[in-house]
Amino acid sequence: MNKSDQDRIEKIVELEAPVSRVWRALTDHEEFGRWFRVSLDGPFAVGALTTGNITYPGFEHMKWESVTEQLVPERLFAFSWPPSAVDPDTEYDDGAKVTVEFRLQPTDTGTRLTITESGFLQFPESKRLEVLRSNQQGWDIQASNVAAHVAD
């Protein structure tokens, strides 16, 4: 795996639901919490910190902390999280962040959702591949979760 492949994860999911339905599932903090399995303390707002607790089995000890970067209605939702959330033993710069983007595009059958997570080169090389693998598996699960959620 070359170094550029170690900085990002991209997952494309074809959803049989209209963009408006997918947008609501992504950006309404309570709906997001149901499929993502996180209990959030409040809504997403650009520039604001969102906190909460992971409710996914085996990860309940983890706290959620993100900053909403962008909310472009029915097109783009982006948030960032600090790398120290999964790697508390490494000291990171104050501005260090991993960014998650959800891009929505209408299709003939519903919505193409492109999930991109980037910023993994900040992790020490000794931990990077483990974090990448873990998050790749996580997005595989979450893509299935959101697909099932919007199909209801």
C-alpha positions as CSV (number, residue, x, y, z in Angstrom):
1,M,0.0,0.0,0.0
2,N,1.5,3.3,-1.0
3,K,1.4,6.3,1.2
4,S,-1.4,8.1,-0.7
5,D,-3.6,5.1,-0.2
6,Q,-3.0,5.4,3.6
7,D,-4.7,8.8,3.9
8,R,-8.3,8.2,2.9
9,I,-11.2,5.7,2.8
10,E,-13.9,6.1,0.2
11,K,-17.1,4.1,0.1
12,I,-19.9,4.5,-2.5
13,V,-23.3,3.3,-1.5
14,E,-26.3,3.1,-3.9
15,L,-29.5,3.8,-1.8
16,E,-33.0,3.2,-2.9
17,A,-34.3,6.3,-1.1
18,P,-34.7,9.9,-2.3
19,V,-32.0,12.4,-1.5
20,S,-34.2,14.2,1.0
21,R,-34.7,11.0,3.0
22,V,-31.0,10.2,3.0
23,W,-30.2,13.8,4.0
24,R,-32.5,13.6,7.0
25,A,-30.9,10.3,8.1
26,L,-27.5,11.9,8.0
27,T,-28.1,15.3,9.4
28,D,-30.8,14.9,12.0
29,H,-28.7,14.0,15.1
30,E,-31.4,11.6,16.5
31,E,-31.8,9.7,13.2
32,F,-28.0,9.7,12.7
33,G,-27.7,8.2,16.2
34,R,-30.1,5.4,15.5
35,W,-28.2,4.0,12.5
36,F,-24.7,5.0,13.5
37,R,-25.3,3.8,17.1
38,V,-24.3,6.9,19.0
39,S,-26.2,9.0,21.5
40,L,-25.6,12.6,20.6
41,D,-26.2,15.5,23.0
42,G,-27.5,17.9,20.4
43,P,-27.9,18.8,16.7
44,F,-25.3,19.3,14.1
45,A,-24.5,23.0,13.3
46,V,-21.6,24.3,11.2
47,G,-18.6,25.2,13.5
48,A,-20.2,23.7,16.5
49,L,-18.9,20.8,18.7
50,T,-21.2,17.8,18.9
51,T,-20.6,15.4,21.8
52,G,-22.1,12.1,22.9
53,N,-21.5,8.5,23.6
54,I,-21.0,5.6,21.2
55,T,-23.7,2.9,21.7
56,Y,-22.3,0.3,19.3
57,P,-21.7,-3.0,21.1
58,G,-18.1,-3.3,22.3
59,F,-17.4,0.5,21.8
60,E,-19.7,1.9,24.5
61,H,-16.6,3.1,26.4
62,M,-15.9,5.6,23.6
63,K,-17.0,9.2,23.6
64,W,-18.2,11.0,20.4
65,E,-16.6,14.4,19.7
66,S,-17.0,16.0,16.3
67,V,-17.1,19.5,14.7
68,T,-19.5,20.1,11.9
69,E,-17.5,21.5,9.0
70,Q,-20.1,21.8,6.3
71,L,-23.9,21.4,5.8
72,V,-24.9,22.0,2.2
73,P,-28.6,20.9,2.1
74,E,-29.1,17.6,0.3
75,R,-25.6,17.7,-1.1
76,L,-22.8,17.6,1.5
77,F,-22.5,17.0,5.2
78,A,-19.0,17.0,6.6
79,F,-17.6,16.7,10.2
80,S,-14.2,16.2,11.7
81,W,-13.0,14.4,14.8
82,P,-9.7,14.5,16.7
83,P,-7.2,11.6,16.0
84,S,-6.7,11.4,19.8
85,A,-10.2,9.9,20.1
86,V,-8.8,6.6,18.8
87,D,-5.2,7.1,19.7
88,P,-5.0,8.8,23.1
89,D,-1.3,7.7,23.6
90,T,0.0,10.0,20.8
91,E,0.3,13.8,21.2
92,Y,-1.3,15.5,18.2
93,D,-1.2,19.2,17.1
94,D,-4.2,21.3,18.3
95,G,-5.5,21.5,14.7
96,A,-5.2,17.8,14.0
97,K,-8.4,16.3,12.6
98,V,-9.8,13.5,10.5
99,T,-12.6,14.6,8.2
100,V,-15.7,12.6,7.2
101,E,-17.7,13.7,4.2
102,F,-21.1,12.5,3.0
103,R,-21.8,13.5,-0.6
104,L,-25.3,12.9,-2.0
105,Q,-26.1,12.7,-5.6
106,P,-29.6,11.8,-7.0
107,T,-29.8,8.8,-9.3
108,D,-32.7,7.1,-11.2
109,T,-33.3,4.7,-8.4
110,G,-32.6,7.0,-5.4
111,T,-29.3,8.4,-4.0
112,R,-25.6,7.7,-4.5
113,L,-23.9,8.3,-1.2
114,T,-20.2,8.8,-1.3
115,I,-18.5,8.5,2.2
116,T,-15.0,9.8,2.4
117,E,-12.8,9.8,5.5
118,S,-9.4,11.4,5.2
119,G,-6.5,12.6,7.4
120,F,-4.9,9.2,8.3
121,L,-1.4,10.3,7.5
122,Q,-1.4,12.2,10.8
123,F,-1.3,8.9,12.7
124,P,2.1,7.4,13.5
125,E,3.1,4.9,10.8
126,S,3.1,2.2,13.5
127,K,-0.7,2.7,14.1
128,R,-1.9,4.0,10.8
129,L,-2.7,0.7,9.0
130,E,-4.6,-0.6,12.1
131,V,-6.7,2.6,12.3
132,L,-7.4,2.5,8.5
133,R,-8.4,-1.2,8.6
134,S,-10.6,-0.6,11.6
135,N,-12.3,2.4,10.1
136,Q,-12.7,0.7,6.7
137,Q,-14.6,-2.2,8.4
138,G,-16.6,0.4,10.4
139,W,-17.7,2.1,7.2
140,D,-18.7,-1.2,5.6
141,I,-21.0,-1.8,8.6
142,Q,-22.3,1.8,8.7
143,A,-23.0,1.8,5.0
144,S,-25.3,-1.2,5.5
145,N,-26.8,0.4,8.6
146,V,-27.7,3.6,6.7
147,A,-29.1,1.6,3.8
148,A,-31.4,-0.4,6.1
149,H,-32.4,2.8,8.0
150,V,-33.5,4.7,4.9
151,A,-35.3,1.7,3.4
152,D,-37.7,1.6,6.4
